[in-house]
Amino acid sequence: GFTCAAANETEAERFQELAQVMKKKNVQLGEDQLSCLVKMVTLHGIPKDLDSYPKDLLLFLSPSDYATTGSCMQYFANIGKANLDVLQRESPQRKQLLWEALACLKIPGTHINEENAEILGRLVCDLGGEYIRSSGGNLLKQLSQCESFLPDQEEAIRSVISSGNTTFGPPVAWSAYTLHELSGLIPVFDHSILQQIPKNALTLWLKNFARDSPLSREQLATVVEELRPTRHKRADGCPPGKEITEAVLNDDLMPLYYEPEELRACLKNVSLENHLSQILTYPFSRQQLAVLKEHLDQTYPDGYPESLIPKLGVLTSLISPDTISKWKITSADTLAALLKNQPSNDQASALIKRYVGLGNALNTTALNAIGTRYLCLLSATELNTIDPNSLKLASLNPSACPQFTKDILYAKAKKAFADQHYLPAYYKLIEPYLGGAPGVDLKALSKDNVNMQVETLAKLRRDSLMSLTPSEVQGLLGINLSDLKKWQNTSPIQEWIRTRKQSELNQLNFGLTGGTQEGYINIVTPKSELPSSASLCPEAMMLHLLPGLLISFLMMSILS
């Protein structure tokens, strides 16, 4: 709940105490919160005991800031344990941290030893493919903790694994425990690697470790698929001993026991409705899921009953928007259950249209189910049906949506939070919707000490941003005003600067350049063609040249 909007009402010393308590309580903060907190903590200088503050705070400082606390090696050892994903992947800040870390550890080339890999920690996730190849298996332990990889990193990881020249040995010699240690890398493995891993090791890993792994259901299904024969036998009936019993339906390794044809044969006369929600969390392959859907289609030839629809889970991805448009979706909970499995945009749009088309309200439950992921799919008609009060407990961010979406939602959010307008919490509530705010509202907001992030300023409506004066922008940004210089060459901040007088920008005292100089005006070129000077008569020619002659005369007078 920490918000920068409260910064102006609290003394810097109290912020330092607050930050230290946050470390003790292991409070998780976002980028905007940390960026604000570090400005307040360092308002009167860098504290000498930075180790008593949250490690994530160090992401916004430098090794030189940490010098009074410890060495650069200690600094980067802490950075390696921080939540690096607070900063956006490929952001200048993350790149700078990595460059400084490599310089601190005196790593001139692309080879990194195990000791330095341990210090770098999560910074290893940002190393390019050339570092991964050159370092052999030294980085695999840290890479296994990464959230995602770039294509060149994935290719390098596969190359290192396939070589077998690592402490883990070649894939053909791996055990279930090896897979457990490298579980974060399994989604990167291709067929050629997976087929080398002993089948019993994969099976044991699935039985003993898969439940605690970071892999999704779909990623686990890829592993299950590797354990299947390449040629499927046609089943003439359910094989002896493979009958689908209550115990089988409660076993999350059920996908291992059946080929698609066997599953089809063994499902006959089996009712799945009471177990459907549960078994659809199992790592079935796409072929097996198609068999499950086929079984439901045969069981309910006239369409799925309303009670079954919320249980469809991942099967929703196999159902056409046309079929969805005929479903009876009468509750927000049903809509939430269907959208939870992240269907395609076409399917999600069909689900939302059907829900609204049946007269259901886009209440808080429905809006949270739609979330930021599908918010931009809503039409103006659907958006206008939203009751402003529904936004009070909804978590939405329309910043990537069309302008009409931002405009409609801002107006509704303004009504929803009107009763909190004079409280510090108001800005945190209205902030996600400011991309639709008119200039007059932003001008009023500039008087409320909100400490807006420059990223938010850059996402404002263009006409609203251009209407703001430097003093109003100063009022909006507050303690974040210094960050404006980093954005001065980025659109639309650059365009805003060009429309301001340089003398006004100078008053901000942050070295902004690019404004209009005194005595100059911005001339808008007319669209119609002007006659060339060659076609002007002598009198007109003199008038045409007169401004230039006067300026030349004045310059000569000043210089003489």
Salt bridges, closest charged atoms under 4 A:
GLU17 OE1 - ARG14 NH1 2.85
ASP85 OD1 - ARG94 NH1 3.43
ASP126 OD1 - ARG89 NE 3.59
ASP126 OD1 - ARG94 NH2 2.54
GLU155 OE2 - ARG133 NH2 3.63
GLU218 OE2 - ARG217 NE 3.89
GLU226 OE2 - HIS191 ND1 2.85
GLU246 OE2 - HIS275 NE2 3.02
ASP252 OD2 - ARG211 NE 2.85
GLU259 OE2 - ARG228 NH1 3.34
GLU259 OE1 - HIS232 ND1 3.13
GLU261 OE2 - ARG264 NH1 2.85
GLU262 OE1 - LYS242 NZ 2.89
GLU294 OE2 - ARG264 NE 2.80
ASP297 OD2 - LYS293 NZ 2.82
ASP322 OD2 - LYS326 NZ 3.74
ASP407 OD1 - ARG461 NH1 3.61
GLU431 OE1 - LYS428 NZ 3.96
ASP441 OD2 - LYS414 NZ 2.98
ASP463 OD1 - ARG461 NE 3.05
GLU472 OE1 - LYS443 NZ 2.94
ASP483 OD2 - LYS39 NZ 2.99
ASP483 OD1 - LYS486 NZ 3.50
